[in-house]
Amino acid sequence: MIELLALALMRAQVAAAFGVVLVLLLRLPLRRLFGPRLAYWLWAIAPAAAIASLFPSLSESLEIGATASPLAPDAALKVVAVWLAGAGVFAGFVAWRERAFRRLVERGEAGPAVMGALWPRLVLPADFEDRFSARERELILLHERTHIRRGDPMANLIVAGCRVLGWFNPMVHLGAAFLRIDQELACDASVLALRTGIRSDYARALLKVSMVGSSSPLACGWGTHPLILRVGFVGRTEPSRRREIVGFLAVTVFTLATVVGVWMLAPRGFDQHAFAPDALYAARPGLN
């Protein structure tokens, strides 16, 4: 039913916005306590909340509370049509930005970055060897390969899909922007955990990059995010293994608590039985 689709759309967007707000409140204290890698994983809360909203809530399972009034079929059809049209336009915008980035790649004017989600590959600018020393080139390549190993290109594709589906939801776009920052900080932390004695060279390589604006929503760019923030984190020590385990458990608990919270707090939808043929006939007097 078109009414059910419109209801699911609205519930998922409200739940996603709730998840984004929750992550924005938790990411900074969790980053200070457990490091940027676990703060990045905290973003799993937002899609988990949206998915949880699609299942019957507690009030619906127990059939408590008043049912919502469904949109009229014509109104529901218009809502879905506008949503699909907007999603198509935004998907075209993402594809246009990706194509523009690939043109820069062909001219050697983009990178260092990782391009492609399903088959990721390294992208290097034409002046890569002239701009960076051998040590810096090694660290940059290690950073980009770490993106691939962590699955960040696929994560960017999923985030782009969420932005297409929630093109009218400002919290989804805000969350995507902060997620990319946390993604780079997490990748930096992963690289610094692999090697010792590289922090000063790593910071110098970051400060040499000037490619802001030449990335795409799908690419993992070396210098497309706040460099001052990233350089500041280069000098910080990594949390202990015990603290990382505690942080992993905390992120898991927060995610599960969000799913349960959405399930418990989601209001009851409209009565689906009202759309059954028997119910429609029963509503007409004189029909047996």
C-alpha positions in Angstrom: 0.0 0.0 0.0 1.2 3.5 -0.9 0.1 4.7 2.6 2.4 2.1 4.3 5.4 3.2 2.2 4.8 6.9 3.1 4.5 6.0 6.8 7.7 3.9 6.6 9.6 6.8 4.9 8.6 9.3 7.5 9.4 7.0 10.4 12.8 6.1 9.0 13.8 9.7 8.5 12.7 10.7 12.0 14.6 7.8 13.5 17.7 8.5 11.4 17.7 12.2 12.6 17.4 10.9 16.2 20.4 8.6 15.6 22.5 11.4 14.1 21.7 13.8 17.0 22.7 11.0 19.5 26.0 10.4 17.7 26.8 14.1 17.6 26.3 14.3 21.4 28.4 11.2 22.0 31.2 11.3 19.5 33.5 13.9 21.2 33.4 12.4 24.7 33.8 8.9 23.3 36.7 10.1 21.1 38.5 11.5 24.1 38.0 8.4 26.2 38.5 5.6 23.6 40.1 7.2 20.6 38.9 8.2 17.1 38.6 4.7 15.7 35.8 3.8 18.1 34.2 7.2 17.7 33.9 6.5 14.0 32.1 3.2 14.6 29.6 5.1 16.7 28.0 6.2 13.4 26.5 2.7 13.1 23.8 4.1 15.4 22.1 6.2 12.8 21.3 3.5 10.2 20.5 1.1 13.0 17.9 3.5 14.3 16.4 3.9 10.8 16.2 0.2 10.2 14.7 -0.4 13.7 11.9 2.0 12.8 10.7 -0.2 10.0 9.8 -3.0 12.3 6.6 -3.1 14.4 7.1 -1.0 17.6 6.3 -2.0 21.1 3.0 -0.1 21.0 2.1 -1.8 17.8 3.1 -5.3 19.1 1.0 -4.8 22.2 -1.8 -2.8 20.4 -1.7 0.0 22.9 -2.2 3.6 22.2 -4.2 5.4 19.5 -3.6 4.5 15.9 -2.4 7.2 13.6 -4.6 8.6 10.9 -3.2 7.5 7.5 -2.7 9.9 4.7 -5.3 9.9 2.0 -4.2 7.7 -1.0 -3.7 10.8 -3.2 -1.7 12.6 -0.6 0.5 9.5 0.1 1.1 9.1 -3.6 2.2 12.7 -3.9 4.6 12.3 -0.9 6.2 9.2 -2.4 6.4 10.8 -5.9 8.1 13.9 -4.6 10.5 11.7 -2.5 11.4 9.6 -5.6 11.9 12.7 -7.7 14.1 14.3 -5.2 16.1 11.1 -4.7 16.6 10.9 -8.4 17.8 14.5 -8.6 20.2 14.0 -5.7 21.6 10.8 -7.1 22.3 12.6 -10.3 24.1 15.3 -8.4 26.3 12.7 -6.7 27.0 11.1 -10.1 27.9 14.5 -11.5 30.4 15.2 -8.7 31.9 11.8 -9.1 32.3 12.3 -12.9 33.9 15.8 -12.3 36.3 14.2 -9.9 37.2 11.5 -12.4 37.9 14.2 -15.0 40.4 15.7 -12.5 41.9 12.3 -12.0 42.4 11.9 -15.8 44.3 15.3 -15.9 46.4 14.4 -12.9 44.9 17.2 -10.8 43.3 15.1 -8.0 44.6 13.0 -5.2 46.1 11.5 -3.2 42.9 9.6 -2.7 41.1 6.3 -3.1 38.5 6.1 -5.8 35.9 3.5 -6.4 33.8 1.5 -3.9 33.5 -1.9 -5.3 37.0 -1.9 -6.9 38.9 0.8 -5.1 42.2 2.1 -6.5 44.7 4.7 -5.6 44.7 8.1 -7.3 47.8 10.2 -7.3 48.4 13.8 -8.6 50.9 14.4 -11.4 53.2 16.3 -9.0 53.1 13.6 -6.3 56.8 12.8 -6.4 57.8 16.5 -6.6 55.6 17.6 -3.8 56.3 14.9 -1.2 59.5 13.3 0.0 60.0 9.6 -0.3 59.1 9.1 3.4 56.0 11.2 3.0 54.9 9.3 -0.1 55.3 6.1 1.8 53.1 7.3 4.6 50.4 8.7 2.2 50.2 5.5 0.3 50.0 3.6 3.6 47.1 5.9 4.7 45.2 5.3 1.4 45.8 1.5 1.5 44.5 1.6 5.1 41.3 3.2 3.8 40.9 0.3 1.5 41.6 -2.3 4.1 39.1 -0.8 6.5 36.4 -0.8 3.9 36.0 3.0 3.9 35.2 3.4 0.2 32.2 1.0 0.6 31.2 3.0 3.7 31.2 6.1 1.6 28.9 4.5 -1.0 26.5 3.5 1.8 26.5 7.0 3.2 25.9 8.4 -0.3 22.9 6.1 -0.6 21.6 7.2 2.8 21.9 10.8 1.6 20.0 10.0 -1.6 17.2 8.3 0.4 17.1 11.1 2.9 17.8 14.0 0.5 15.2 16.2 2.3 16.5 15.4 5.8 19.2 18.0 6.9 20.4 15.8 9.8 21.4 13.1 7.3 23.6 15.5 5.4 25.0 17.0 8.6 25.8 13.5 9.9 27.5 12.6 6.6 29.8 15.6 6.9 30.9 14.8 10.5 31.2 11.1 9.6 33.8 11.9 6.9 35.8 13.8 9.5 35.7 10.9 11.9 36.6 8.5 9.1 39.8 10.4 8.4 40.7 10.7 12.0 40.1 6.9 12.5 42.3 6.1 9.4 45.0 8.4 10.8 44.9 6.6 14.1 45.1 3.2 12.4 48.2 4.2 10.4 49.9 5.7 13.5 49.2 2.4 15.3 50.9 0.4 12.6 54.2 2.3 12.7 56.3 4.0 15.3 58.4 7.2 14.9 56.3 8.5 12.0 54.3 11.2 13.7 56.4 14.2 12.6 56.7 13.1 9.0 53.0 12.3 8.9 52.1 15.8 10.2 54.4 17.4 7.6 52.7 15.4 4.8 49.3 16.5 6.0 50.3 20.2 6.0 51.6 20.0 2.4 48.3 19.0 0.9 46.1 21.6 -0.8 43.4 19.6 -2.5 40.3 20.9 -0.7 37.2 20.7 -3.0 38.7 18.3 -5.5 37.3 15.1 -4.0 33.9 13.4 -4.4 31.2 12.1 -2.1 32.6 8.6 -2.8 36.4 9.1 -2.6 38.6 9.0 0.4 40.8 12.1 0.0 44.1 12.6 1.8 43.6 16.3 2.5 39.8 17.0 2.0 39.0 17.4 5.7 40.1 19.8 8.5 43.8 19.5 8.5 44.4 21.4 11.8 42.2 19.0 13.6 44.0 16.0 12.1 47.4 17.4 12.7 46.5 18.0 16.4 45.5 14.3 16.8 48.7 13.1 15.3 50.5 14.0 18.6 48.1 12.2 20.8 48.8 8.8 22.3 46.7 5.8 21.4 44.4 4.4 24.1 45.4 1.1 25.7 44.1 -2.2 24.5 42.0 -2.5 27.6 40.4 0.9 27.0 39.7 0.0 23.4 37.9 -3.1 24.5 35.8 -1.1 26.9 35.1 1.4 24.1 34.0 -1.3 21.8 31.6 -2.6 24.4 30.3 0.9 25.0 29.6 1.5 21.3 27.8 -1.9 21.1 25.7 -1.0 24.1 24.9 2.4 22.7 23.8 0.9 19.4 21.6 -1.8 21.0 20.1 0.8 23.4 19.2 3.0 20.4 17.5 0.1 18.6 15.6 -0.8 21.7 14.7 2.8 22.4 13.4 3.3 18.8 11.3 0.1 19.2 9.9 1.3 22.6 9.3 4.9 21.8 8.0 4.8 18.2 4.3 5.7 18.1 1.7 3.3 16.8 1.0 3.5 13.1 -2.3 3.3 11.5 -4.4 0.1 11.5 -3.5 -1.9 8.4 -6.7 -3.9 8.7 -8.7 -0.8 7.8 -7.5 -1.2 4.3 -8.5 -4.8 4.0 -11.4 -5.5 1.5 -13.6 -7.0 4.2 -13.2 -3.9 6.4 -14.1 -1.7 3.5 -17.3 -3.7 2.8 -18.2 -3.8 6.5 -18.0 0.0 6.6 -20.8 0.3 4.1 -24.3 -0.1 5.7 -26.6 -2.6 4.2 -23.9 -4.8 2.8 -23.7 -8.4 4.1 
